[in-house]
Amino acid sequence: MEGDMQAQEIFAILHKWGIHTLGQLAALDKQQLGARLGPEAVRMWERANGQSNRLLKLVRPPESFEERFEFENEIETAEPLLFILRRFLEQLAVRLRAIYLIAKELTLQITFANEQVYERVFKIPEPTNDVDLLFRMLQTHLENFKSEYPIVAVALSAQPIKPAREQFGLFETTLRNPHQLSETLARLSALLGADRVGTPVLEETHRPDAFRMEPFAWEVGAIDLNRPQRTAFLKLALRRFRPAVSASVLVDGDTPAHLRSAEICGKVIEQQGPYLISGNWWGEKSWARAEWDVQLESGDLVRVHEAERTWKVDGIYD
């Protein structure tokens, strides 16, 4: 700021001297100019005479791998959309190869006539620039894609990454074809819904068989070889019915005496229970149940439970 004020003062003095062009400034004596107006005027004189050197500050703009297209007419079928996406992938692949990068993630955005935007992120199991593989991933997702409104615009962006080189050990294995697994998961998601395909994760509750589905993760965490291993104990395994099977239970006093269901039935000769469990009593999703382990005269050991005066068979012990 101080330098700018000093330059303005020098310009005002030069204008009073009748100096209005660079040629007039260059014609002045350098030593006398510096003695009268100081070092800042000398730097101006050097720039006017081409004697000043200034290093260029190179700024590399951030790379953006995104393609966007707005349709002149609204489209209601998948063919024009797939045609444009194929062109997008070809252009993105060329730009990525030019700087020795590959795509690790694709983001698809579809804009509808009602100005709503649909966005879907595609995790690529093994980063690649193979147009056919990437296009098949998009095509599989769009096969069962439906919308109430026509499409007016589409955009596709790629998240780049440097190619990874990994040498596996003699006894290490990897997926034979990660892209085929990705395509299979995409087809399952299209048929069943994205919330029903993934990795089951137990919820933080004591409710039996309570779990949620999380998106399938390609990265496998490192194994800590120093971590102490759990000792295996011989236990009975419960082969659960999903969903639990409805049953009719004859109760003698407070204990089940006879069981009848579509999967298994018989007289109860021994039982253990009830095991009373409950949870979420503070919210609308509160639950409570009484569980029994019963042995039938056939020798089968069965887990049953009662909730809201309804009996169900959870499974059979192997």
Contacts in CASP RR format, 6 or more apart in sequence:
PFRMAT RR
TARGET T0000
AUTHOR 0000-0000-0000
METHOD contacts of the structure
MODEL  1
MEGDMQAQEIFAILHKWGIHTLGQLAALDKQQLGARLGPEAVRMWERANG
QSNRLLKLVRPPESFEERFEFENEIETAEPLLFILRRFLEQLAVRLRAIY
LIAKELTLQITFANEQVYERVFKIPEPTNDVDLLFRMLQTHLENFKSEYP
IVAVALSAQPIKPAREQFGLFETTLRNPHQLSETLARLSALLGADRVGTP
VLEETHRPDAFRMEPFAWEVGAIDLNRPQRTAFLKLALRRFRPAVSASVL
VDGDTPAHLRSAEICGKVIEQQGPYLISGNWWGEKSWARAEWDVQLESGD
LVRVHEAERTWKVDGIYD
3 40 0 8 1.000
6 40 0 8 1.000
7 40 0 8 1.000
7 44 0 8 1.000
10 37 0 8 1.000
10 40 0 8 1.000
10 41 0 8 1.000
10 44 0 8 1.000
13 37 0 8 1.000
14 20 0 8 1.000
14 25 0 8 1.000
18 24 0 8 1.000
19 25 0 8 1.000
19 28 0 8 1.000
22 48 0 8 1.000
23 48 0 8 1.000
25 44 0 8 1.000
25 45 0 8 1.000
25 48 0 8 1.000
26 45 0 8 1.000
26 48 0 8 1.000
26 49 0 8 1.000
28 45 0 8 1.000
30 42 0 8 1.000
30 45 0 8 1.000
30 46 0 8 1.000
33 41 0 8 1.000
33 42 0 8 1.000
33 45 0 8 1.000
34 41 0 8 1.000
34 42 0 8 1.000
34 45 0 8 1.000
43 52 0 8 1.000
46 52 0 8 1.000
63 99 0 8 1.000
63 160 0 8 1.000
64 157 0 8 1.000
65 92 0 8 1.000
65 95 0 8 1.000
65 96 0 8 1.000
65 103 0 8 1.000
65 157 0 8 1.000
65 158 0 8 1.000
65 159 0 8 1.000
65 160 0 8 1.000
66 155 0 8 1.000
66 156 0 8 1.000
66 157 0 8 1.000
66 158 0 8 1.000
67 87 0 8 1.000
67 88 0 8 1.000
67 91 0 8 1.000
67 92 0 8 1.000
67 155 0 8 1.000
67 156 0 8 1.000
67 157 0 8 1.000
68 153 0 8 1.000
68 154 0 8 1.000
68 155 0 8 1.000
68 156 0 8 1.000
69 84 0 8 1.000
69 88 0 8 1.000
69 153 0 8 1.000
69 154 0 8 1.000
69 155 0 8 1.000
70 152 0 8 1.000
70 153 0 8 1.000
71 80 0 8 1.000
71 151 0 8 1.000
71 152 0 8 1.000
71 153 0 8 1.000
71 154 0 8 1.000
74 113 0 8 1.000
74 150 0 8 1.000
74 151 0 8 1.000
74 152 0 8 1.000
75 81 0 8 1.000
75 150 0 8 1.000
75 151 0 8 1.000
76 150 0 8 1.000
76 151 0 8 1.000
78 142 0 8 1.000
78 143 0 8 1.000
78 145 0 8 1.000
81 110 0 8 1.000
81 142 0 8 1.000
81 151 0 8 1.000
81 154 0 8 1.000
82 135 0 8 1.000
82 138 0 8 1.000
82 139 0 8 1.000
82 142 0 8 1.000
84 154 0 8 1.000
85 108 0 8 1.000
85 135 0 8 1.000
85 138 0 8 1.000
85 154 0 8 1.000
85 156 0 8 1.000
86 131 0 8 1.000
86 135 0 8 1.000
88 156 0 8 1.000
89 131 0 8 1.000
89 134 0 8 1.000
89 135 0 8 1.000
89 138 0 8 1.000
89 156 0 8 1.000
90 131 0 8 1.000
92 103 0 8 1.000
92 156 0 8 1.000
92 158 0 8 1.000
93 103 0 8 1.000
93 129 0 8 1.000
93 130 0 8 1.000
93 131 0 8 1.000
93 134 0 8 1.000
96 102 0 8 1.000
96 103 0 8 1.000
96 129 0 8 1.000
96 158 0 8 1.000
96 160 0 8 1.000
97 129 0 8 1.000
100 162 0 8 1.000
100 163 0 8 1.000
101 160 0 8 1.000
101 161 0 8 1.000
101 162 0 8 1.000
101 163 0 8 1.000
102 127 0 8 1.000
102 128 0 8 1.000
102 129 0 8 1.000
102 160 0 8 1.000
102 161 0 8 1.000
102 162 0 8 1.000
102 163 0 8 1.000
103 124 0 8 1.000
103 127 0 8 1.000
103 128 0 8 1.000
103 129 0 8 1.000
103 134 0 8 1.000
103 158 0 8 1.000
103 159 0 8 1.000
103 160 0 8 1.000
103 161 0 8 1.000
104 124 0 8 1.000
104 127 0 8 1.000
104 159 0 8 1.000
104 160 0 8 1.000
104 161 0 8 1.000
105 121 0 8 1.000
105 122 0 8 1.000
105 123 0 8 1.000
105 124 0 8 1.000
105 158 0 8 1.000
105 159 0 8 1.000
106 121 0 8 1.000
106 122 0 8 1.000
106 124 0 8 1.000
106 134 0 8 1.000
106 137 0 8 1.000
106 138 0 8 1.000
106 156 0 8 1.000
106 157 0 8 1.000
106 158 0 8 1.000
106 159 0 8 1.000
107 119 0 8 1.000
107 120 0 8 1.000
107 121 0 8 1.000
107 122 0 8 1.000
107 156 0 8 1.000
107 157 0 8 1.000
107 158 0 8 1.000
107 159 0 8 1.000
108 118 0 8 1.000
108 119 0 8 1.000
108 120 0 8 1.000
108 121 0 8 1.000
108 122 0 8 1.000
108 138 0 8 1.000
108 141 0 8 1.000
108 154 0 8 1.000
108 155 0 8 1.000
108 156 0 8 1.000
109 117 0 8 1.000
109 118 0 8 1.000
109 119 0 8 1.000
109 154 0 8 1.000
109 155 0 8 1.000
109 156 0 8 1.000
109 157 0 8 1.000
110 117 0 8 1.000
110 118 0 8 1.000
110 119 0 8 1.000
110 147 0 8 1.000
110 151 0 8 1.000
110 153 0 8 1.000
110 154 0 8 1.000
111 117 0 8 1.000
111 118 0 8 1.000
111 151 0 8 1.000
111 152 0 8 1.000
111 153 0 8 1.000
111 154 0 8 1.000
111 155 0 8 1.000
112 118 0 8 1.000
112 147 0 8 1.000
112 149 0 8 1.000
112 150 0 8 1.000
112 151 0 8 1.000
112 152 0 8 1.000
113 149 0 8 1.000
113 150 0 8 1.000
113 151 0 8 1.000
113 152 0 8 1.000
114 149 0 8 1.000
116 149 0 8 1.000
118 147 0 8 1.000
120 141 0 8 1.000
122 137 0 8 1.000
122 138 0 8 1.000
122 141 0 8 1.000
123 182 0 8 1.000
123 215 0 8 1.000
123 218 0 8 1.000
124 134 0 8 1.000
124 137 0 8 1.000
124 182 0 8 1.000
125 175 0 8 1.000
125 178 0 8 1.000
125 179 0 8 1.000
125 181 0 8 1.000
125 182 0 8 1.000
125 218 0 8 1.000
126 175 0 8 1.000
126 178 0 8 1.000
126 179 0 8 1.000
127 161 0 8 1.000
127 163 0 8 1.000
127 164 0 8 1.000
128 134 0 8 1.000
128 179 0 8 1.000
133 179 0 8 1.000
136 179 0 8 1.000
136 183 0 8 1.000
137 179 0 8 1.000
137 182 0 8 1.000
137 183 0 8 1.000
137 186 0 8 1.000
140 183 0 8 1.000
140 186 0 8 1.000
140 187 0 8 1.000
140 190 0 8 1.000
141 186 0 8 1.000
141 189 0 8 1.000
141 190 0 8 1.000
143 187 0 8 1.000
143 190 0 8 1.000
144 190 0 8 1.000
144 191 0 8 1.000
145 190 0 8 1.000
168 174 0 8 1.000
175 181 0 8 1.000
178 218 0 8 1.000
185 197 0 8 1.000
185 198 0 8 1.000
185 216 0 8 1.000
188 197 0 8 1.000
189 197 0 8 1.000
194 215 0 8 1.000
195 213 0 8 1.000
196 213 0 8 1.000
197 213 0 8 1.000
197 216 0 8 1.000
198 213 0 8 1.000
198 214 0 8 1.000
198 215 0 8 1.000
198 216 0 8 1.000
199 213 0 8 1.000
199 214 0 8 1.000
199 215 0 8 1.000
199 216 0 8 1.000
199 217 0 8 1.000
200 211 0 8 1.000
200 212 0 8 1.000
200 213 0 8 1.000
200 214 0 8 1.000
201 211 0 8 1.000
201 212 0 8 1.000
201 213 0 8 1.000
201 214 0 8 1.000
202 210 0 8 1.000
202 211 0 8 1.000
203 210 0 8 1.000
203 211 0 8 1.000
203 212 0 8 1.000
205 279 0 8 1.000
205 280 0 8 1.000
206 277 0 8 1.000
206 279 0 8 1.000
207 277 0 8 1.000
207 279 0 8 1.000
207 287 0 8 1.000
208 277 0 8 1.000
208 289 0 8 1.000
208 291 0 8 1.000
208 305 0 8 1.000
208 314 0 8 1.000
209 240 0 8 1.000
209 242 0 8 1.000
209 314 0 8 1.000
236 301 0 8 1.000
236 317 0 8 1.000
236 318 0 8 1.000
237 317 0 8 1.000
237 318 0 8 1.000
238 303 0 8 1.000
238 314 0 8 1.000
238 315 0 8 1.000
238 316 0 8 1.000
238 317 0 8 1.000
238 318 0 8 1.000
239 315 0 8 1.000
239 316 0 8 1.000
239 317 0 8 1.000
239 318 0 8 1.000
240 314 0 8 1.000
240 315 0 8 1.000
241 263 0 8 1.000
241 313 0 8 1.000
241 314 0 8 1.000
241 315 0 8 1.000
244 305 0 8 1.000
244 312 0 8 1.000
244 313 0 8 1.000
244 314 0 8 1.000
244 315 0 8 1.000
245 261 0 8 1.000
245 262 0 8 1.000
245 263 0 8 1.000
245 312 0 8 1.000
245 313 0 8 1.000
245 315 0 8 1.000
246 261 0 8 1.000
246 262 0 8 1.000
246 310 0 8 1.000
246 311 0 8 1.000
246 312 0 8 1.000
246 313 0 8 1.000
247 259 0 8 1.000
247 260 0 8 1.000
247 261 0 8 1.000
247 304 0 8 1.000
247 311 0 8 1.000
247 312 0 8 1.000
247 313 0 8 1.000
248 259 0 8 1.000
248 260 0 8 1.000
248 261 0 8 1.000
248 311 0 8 1.000
249 256 0 8 1.000
249 258 0 8 1.000
249 259 0 8 1.000
249 260 0 8 1.000
249 304 0 8 1.000
249 306 0 8 1.000
249 311 0 8 1.000
250 256 0 8 1.000
250 257 0 8 1.000
250 258 0 8 1.000
250 259 0 8 1.000
251 257 0 8 1.000
255 268 0 8 1.000
255 271 0 8 1.000
255 292 0 8 1.000
256 268 0 8 1.000
256 271 0 8 1.000
256 292 0 8 1.000
256 294 0 8 1.000
256 304 0 8 1.000
256 311 0 8 1.000
257 267 0 8 1.000
257 268 0 8 1.000
258 266 0 8 1.000
258 267 0 8 1.000
258 268 0 8 1.000
259 265 0 8 1.000
259 266 0 8 1.000
259 267 0 8 1.000
259 268 0 8 1.000
259 294 0 8 1.000
259 296 0 8 1.000
259 302 0 8 1.000
259 304 0 8 1.000
259 313 0 8 1.000
260 266 0 8 1.000
261 313 0 8 1.000
263 313 0 8 1.000
263 316 0 8 1.000
264 296 0 8 1.000
264 300 0 8 1.000
264 302 0 8 1.000
264 313 0 8 1.000
264 316 0 8 1.000
265 296 0 8 1.000
266 296 0 8 1.000
266 297 0 8 1.000
266 298 0 8 1.000
267 296 0 8 1.000
267 297 0 8 1.000
268 294 0 8 1.000
268 295 0 8 1.000
268 296 0 8 1.000
268 297 0 8 1.000
269 295 0 8 1.000
269 296 0 8 1.000
269 297 0 8 1.000
270 294 0 8 1.000
270 295 0 8 1.000
271 292 0 8 1.000
271 293 0 8 1.000
271 294 0 8 1.000
271 295 0 8 1.000
272 292 0 8 1.000
272 293 0 8 1.000
272 294 0 8 1.000
273 290 0 8 1.000
273 291 0 8 1.000
273 292 0 8 1.000
273 293 0 8 1.000
274 290 0 8 1.000
274 291 0 8 1.000
274 292 0 8 1.000
274 306 0 8 1.000
275 290 0 8 1.000
275 291 0 8 1.000
275 292 0 8 1.000
276 288 0 8 1.000
276 289 0 8 1.000
276 290 0 8 1.000
277 288 0 8 1.000
277 289 0 8 1.000
277 291 0 8 1.000
278 286 0 8 1.000
278 287 0 8 1.000
278 288 0 8 1.000
278 289 0 8 1.000
279 286 0 8 1.000
279 287 0 8 1.000
279 288 0 8 1.000
280 286 0 8 1.000
280 287 0 8 1.000
281 288 0 8 1.000
287 307 0 8 1.000
288 307 0 8 1.000
289 305 0 8 1.000
289 306 0 8 1.000
289 307 0 8 1.000
290 305 0 8 1.000
290 306 0 8 1.000
290 307 0 8 1.000
291 303 0 8 1.000
291 304 0 8 1.000
291 305 0 8 1.000
291 314 0 8 1.000
292 303 0 8 1.000
292 304 0 8 1.000
292 305 0 8 1.000
292 306 0 8 1.000
293 301 0 8 1.000
293 302 0 8 1.000
293 303 0 8 1.000
293 317 0 8 1.000
294 301 0 8 1.000
294 302 0 8 1.000
294 304 0 8 1.000
295 301 0 8 1.000
295 302 0 8 1.000
296 302 0 8 1.000
300 316 0 8 1.000
301 316 0 8 1.000
301 317 0 8 1.000
302 313 0 8 1.000
302 315 0 8 1.000
302 316 0 8 1.000
302 317 0 8 1.000
303 313 0 8 1.000
303 314 0 8 1.000
303 315 0 8 1.000
303 316 0 8 1.000
303 317 0 8 1.000
304 311 0 8 1.000
304 312 0 8 1.000
304 313 0 8 1.000
304 314 0 8 1.000
305 311 0 8 1.000
305 312 0 8 1.000
305 314 0 8 1.000
END
